[in-house]
């Protein structure tokens, strides 16, 4: 959900404000930031080496809801191509909407005509959702990372691994700086706390995070960007 009050202006912009999230992660010059973040989310199951921001527009889906959505065509290190949708925001009937969005990303792959020649060669589709101000209704206390896939209910064996949903409940991520163990921990810590920092902490002194902080510095915004923020 879009923040209803203007964000407090600190040294760094709040990446969970829609404008800031799109500025940091939603442009070609900064795609290395999004690649780095998504690779940590996939935790070795996928390794993205490049991505393209698809220009697909679906008018009406997000009217008055203030969510940020990216539709990404990703290339893995083995040449595999797959689609990722990144969402940030609160929406009613959240699970149903997630299923609707991913179903559309699958159906949009079908060519117009010659479907038999295409043979339903579907690219993988994955949704990554950052849940800032709400939690999943059936999630366990303390469980902030949910990795969902189609599986056999009786055996637990994965039935189909080219459709997946990753939900990250930021409200439940409460690790302190001394408890950060992985780069995914560090990303989530930054997303929640960047607008409170006065400088980049020592434990985030890596080139990818240094670029992130530089982009997010309020004084580096243009006058128009400051007004939009």
C-alpha positions in Angstrom: 0.0 0.0 0.0 1.3 3.5 -0.8 2.2 5.4 2.3 -0.6 7.8 3.1 1.6 10.4 4.8 4.5 12.1 3.0 7.8 10.3 3.8 10.1 11.9 6.3 13.1 13.4 4.5 16.4 12.0 5.7 19.7 11.5 4.1 18.4 8.5 2.1 15.0 8.0 0.6 12.7 5.2 1.9 12.9 2.3 -0.7 9.4 1.2 0.4 7.8 4.3 -1.0 6.6 3.5 -4.5 8.5 6.3 -6.2 11.7 5.3 -4.5 11.3 1.6 -5.1 10.8 2.2 -8.8 13.8 4.6 -9.0 16.1 2.2 -7.2 15.0 -1.1 -8.9 13.0 -0.1 -12.0 15.4 1.4 -14.5 17.9 -0.1 -16.9 21.0 1.6 -15.3 20.2 0.1 -12.0 19.2 -3.4 -13.0 22.3 -4.8 -11.4 20.7 -3.9 -8.0 17.6 -5.9 -8.9 19.6 -8.8 -10.2 21.6 -8.9 -7.0 18.5 -8.8 -4.8 16.6 -11.5 -6.8 19.6 -13.8 -6.8 19.6 -13.7 -3.1 15.9 -14.3 -3.0 16.3 -17.5 -5.1 19.1 -18.7 -2.9 21.0 -20.6 -5.5 18.1 -22.2 -7.3 18.4 -19.6 -10.1 21.3 -17.3 -11.0 20.2 -14.4 -13.1 22.9 -12.8 -15.3 20.7 -10.4 -17.2 17.1 -9.1 -17.2 14.9 -7.0 -19.5 12.1 -4.8 -18.2 9.1 -5.8 -20.2 6.9 -3.0 -21.4 3.6 -4.9 -20.8 0.9 -2.6 -19.5 -2.3 -3.9 -18.0 -4.5 -0.8 -17.5 -6.9 -0.9 -14.6 -5.2 -3.6 -12.5 -3.6 -1.2 -10.0 -5.9 1.8 -10.1 -6.0 3.4 -6.7 -3.9 0.7 -5.2 -0.4 2.2 -5.4 1.5 -1.0 -5.9 4.7 -1.2 -7.8 4.9 -4.1 -10.3 7.8 -5.1 -12.6 7.4 -7.7 -15.3 10.9 -9.0 -16.0 12.4 -11.3 -18.6 15.4 -12.9 -17.0 18.3 -14.9 -18.4 20.0 -17.5 -16.1 23.7 -18.4 -16.2 22.8 -21.6 -18.2 21.0 -19.6 -20.9 17.5 -20.4 -19.5 15.0 -17.6 -19.9 12.2 -17.2 -17.4 9.8 -14.5 -16.3 9.6 -12.8 -12.9 7.0 -10.5 -11.6 8.1 -8.3 -8.6 5.3 -6.8 -6.6 5.4 -4.3 -3.7 2.2 -3.3 -2.1 -1.0 -4.4 -0.4 -4.0 -5.6 -2.4 -7.3 -7.2 -1.6 -7.6 -10.9 -2.4 -3.8 -11.0 -2.5 -3.4 -14.7 -3.2 -6.1 -14.7 -5.9 -4.4 -11.7 -7.6 -1.0 -13.4 -7.5 -2.5 -16.4 -9.3 -4.2 -14.1 -11.8 -1.1 -12.2 -12.6 1.1 -15.3 -13.0 -1.6 -17.1 -15.1 -1.7 -14.1 -17.4 2.1 -14.2 -17.8 1.8 -17.9 -18.8 -1.1 -17.4 -21.2 0.6 -14.3 -22.8 3.3 -16.6 -24.0 1.0 -18.4 -26.4 1.6 -17.3 -30.0 -1.3 -16.1 -32.2 -1.8 -19.2 -34.3 0.5 -22.1 -34.9 0.0 -23.3 -31.3 0.7 -26.8 -32.3 4.2 -25.9 -33.5 4.8 -23.9 -30.3 3.9 -27.1 -28.4 3.3 -25.3 -25.1 7.0 -24.6 -24.5 6.3 -22.4 -21.5 9.0 -20.4 -19.9 9.1 -20.5 -16.1 7.1 -17.9 -14.3 7.9 -16.7 -10.7 6.3 -14.0 -8.5 8.3 -12.2 -5.8 6.2 -10.1 -3.5 7.4 -7.8 -0.8 4.7 -7.5 1.9 5.4 -4.3 3.8 2.4 -3.5 6.0 0.5 -6.7 6.2 1.1 -10.4 6.7 -0.3 -13.6 5.1 -3.3 -14.7 7.1 -2.1 -18.3 7.6 1.6 -17.8 8.1 3.4 -18.9 11.3 4.7 -16.4 13.8 8.3 -15.4 12.9 8.2 -16.9 9.5 8.9 -14.1 7.1 10.1 -15.9 3.9 7.6 -18.2 2.1 8.7 -20.2 -0.9 5.6 -21.7 -2.6 5.5 -24.2 -5.5 3.2 -26.8 -6.9 3.8 -30.1 -5.1 2.2 -33.5 -4.5 0.0 -33.1 -1.4 0.8 -36.6 -0.2 4.5 -36.9 -0.8 5.6 -33.3 -0.7 7.5 -33.9 -3.9 7.6 -30.9 -6.3 5.2 -31.5 -9.2 6.1 -28.6 -11.4 9.1 -26.3 -10.7 8.6 -23.6 -13.4 5.9 -21.8 -11.4 6.7 -20.4 -8.0 5.7 -17.7 -5.5 8.0 -16.1 -3.0 6.4 -13.9 -0.3 8.6 -11.9 2.0 6.8 -10.5 5.1 9.0 -7.5 6.0 7.0 -6.8 9.1 8.3 -10.1 10.5 11.9 -9.5 9.6 13.3 -8.2 12.9 17.0 -9.2 12.7 19.4 -6.7 14.2 22.6 -5.7 12.5 24.6 -8.3 14.6 22.2 -11.0 13.5 22.6 -10.5 9.7 24.1 -13.7 8.3 23.4 -13.6 4.5 23.2 -11.0 1.8 19.4 -11.6 1.7 19.3 -10.6 5.4 21.3 -7.5 4.5 18.9 -6.6 1.6 15.9 -6.9 3.8 17.5 -4.9 6.6 18.3 -2.1 4.2 14.8 -2.1 2.7 13.3 -1.7 6.1 15.9 0.8 7.6 17.6 2.8 4.8 15.7 6.0 5.5 17.0 5.9 9.1 20.7 5.7 8.2 23.0 8.7 8.3 25.8 6.9 6.4 26.4 3.4 5.0 27.2 1.0 7.8 30.5 -0.9 7.8 28.6 -4.2 7.5 27.2 -3.1 4.2 30.5 -2.0 2.7 30.1 -3.9 -0.6 30.1 -2.4 -4.1 26.4 -3.3 -4.7 25.2 -1.7 -1.5 27.5 1.3 -2.0 25.8 1.9 -5.4 22.4 1.4 -3.7 23.1 4.0 -1.1 24.5 6.5 -3.6 21.3 6.2 -5.8 19.1 6.6 -2.7 20.8 9.7 -1.3 18.2 12.4 -1.2 20.5 15.2 -2.3 21.2 13.3 -5.5 17.6 13.6 -6.6 16.5 16.3 -9.1 14.0 18.9 -8.0 11.3 17.1 -9.9 12.2 13.8 -8.3 12.1 15.3 -4.8 8.6 16.6 -5.5 7.5 13.2 -6.8 9.0 11.5 -3.7 
